[in-house]
């Protein structure tokens, strides 16, 4: 088996730029996502995200960059586990874990896509399952905290904040089902990517502009675009697989 040559790399570039921005935000506030970690860990993570986010932009260093970013996000995902064990009935810790794990999945797919060790079929299946599980978690998180989700929706957006909170929750659920069952997975992943980008543009960017000194606004913005990058990476992968499958017929 020879090493595959990926088609579209837009998802990888978006993911990398978001990671680089995440590193800069973490360095500026000396904190990762408002978690108040030890400063040595925060600075190391910030440096790794900046280096990894830059390295993943270039094909020759993309695997290394993906490995660095995957390791960083995995560390922060694992740091959610004690909270889950201590209070498993509170979904916030579960939600935090799967948000970080979705970024681990994005980095892992980039690395595997550039490797000769994974067949396209296996990589597609693993990528779909990982993102599908994360999308199911996003569904539960929004459903459980529906009021808080609605409050984030711009008030000027018709017909109502609750309408869009419910609609996006249903959209996450449909995306999870499509990915886990491999039914219209490519379309679902593209729509999921678009929805997450719209989240970032309509919800978080205005909050950053209105209160640029708020760390949460910045961290949530870059995390949203990073998760969108993960979905975009999978969309690129599934699109390439479909194109190659059609060519081989």
GIHU-V246077 format. One record per pair of residues at least 6 apart in sequence whose ideal C-beta (glycine too) atoms are under 8 Angstrom apart, sorted by the first residue. I is the first residue (numbers start at 1). J is the second residue. Records with the same first field share a line. If there is no record, write none. Layout:
BEGIN
I: J + J
END
This chain:
BEGIN
1: 116 + 119
2: 116
3: 114 + 115 + 116
4: 113 + 114 + 116 + 120
6: 113 + 114 + 236 + 237 + 240
7: 236 + 239 + 240 + 243
8: 236 + 239 + 240
9: 59 + 236
10: 232 + 236
11: 106 + 193 + 229 + 230 + 231 + 232 + 233 + 234 + 235 + 236
12: 56 + 57 + 62 + 110 + 229 + 233 + 236
13: 57
14: 225 + 228 + 229 + 232
15: 56 + 69 + 106 + 107 + 110 + 226 + 229 + 230 + 232 + 233
16: 52 + 53 + 54 + 55 + 56 + 57 + 65 + 69 + 229
17: 53 + 57 + 225 + 229
18: 53 + 222 + 223 + 225 + 226 + 228 + 229
19: 49 + 52 + 53 + 56 + 69 + 103 + 226 + 229
20: 49 + 50 + 53 + 54
21: 53 + 222 + 225
22: 49 + 53 + 219 + 222 + 223 + 226
23: 45 + 46 + 47 + 48 + 49 + 50 + 51 + 52 + 53
24: 46 + 50
25: 215 + 218 + 219 + 222
26: 32 + 33 + 42 + 45 + 46 + 49 + 219
27: 43 + 46 + 47 + 50
28: 218
29: 215 + 218 + 219
30: 39 + 42 + 43
31: 37 + 42 + 215
32: 42 + 45 + 46 + 76 + 219
33: 76 + 219 + 223
34: 215 + 216 + 219
35: 76 + 79
37: 45 + 79
45: 72 + 75 + 76
48: 68 + 69 + 71 + 72
49: 69 + 72
51: 65 + 68
52: 64 + 65 + 66 + 67 + 68 + 69 + 72
53: 65 + 69
54: 65
55: 61 + 62 + 64 + 65 + 68
56: 62 + 65 + 66 + 69 + 107 + 110
57: 65
58: 65
59: 114
62: 110 + 114
63: 110 + 111 + 114 + 115
66: 107 + 108 + 110 + 111 + 114
67: 107 + 111
69: 103 + 107
70: 104 + 107 + 108 + 111
73: 100 + 101 + 103 + 104 + 107
74: 100 + 104
76: 100
77: 97 + 100 + 101 + 103 + 104
80: 93 + 94 + 96 + 97 + 100
81: 97
83: 90 + 92 + 93 + 96
84: 93 + 94 + 97
87: 93
88: 94
91: 140 + 141 + 144 + 145
92: 141 + 145
94: 137 + 140 + 141
95: 137 + 138 + 140 + 141
97: 137
98: 133 + 134 + 137 + 138 + 141
99: 134 + 137 + 138 + 223 + 227
101: 130 + 134
102: 130 + 131 + 134 + 227 + 230
103: 223 + 226 + 227 + 230
105: 127 + 130 + 131 + 134 + 230
106: 226 + 227 + 229 + 230 + 233 + 234
108: 130
109: 123 + 126 + 127 + 130 + 230 + 233 + 234 + 237
110: 233
112: 118 + 123 + 126
113: 123 + 233 + 237
118: 126
120: 241 + 244
123: 237
124: 237 + 238 + 241
125: 182
127: 233 + 234 + 237 + 238
128: 179 + 180 + 182 + 185 + 234 + 238
129: 179 + 180
131: 179 + 189 + 192 + 230 + 231 + 234
132: 175 + 176 + 177 + 178 + 179 + 180
133: 176 + 180
134: 230
135: 172 + 173 + 175 + 176 + 179 + 192
136: 172 + 173 + 176 + 180
138: 172 + 176
139: 169 + 172 + 173 + 176
142: 149 + 165 + 168 + 169 + 172
143: 169
146: 162 + 165 + 166 + 169
149: 165 + 168 + 169
150: 161 + 162 + 164 + 165
151: 161
152: 203
153: 161 + 164 + 165 + 203
154: 161 + 202 + 203 + 206
155: 161
157: 164 + 202
168: 195 + 199
171: 191 + 192 + 195
172: 192
174: 188
175: 188 + 189 + 191 + 192
177: 183
178: 184 + 185 + 187 + 188 + 189
179: 185 + 188 + 189
185: 238
186: 235 + 238 + 239 + 242
189: 231 + 234 + 235 + 238
190: 235
192: 231
193: 228 + 231 + 232 + 235
196: 224 + 225 + 227 + 228 + 231
197: 225 + 228
199: 224 + 228
200: 221 + 224 + 225 + 228
203: 224
204: 217 + 220 + 221 + 224
205: 221
207: 214 + 217 + 220 + 221
208: 214 + 217 + 218 + 221
211: 217
212: 218
END
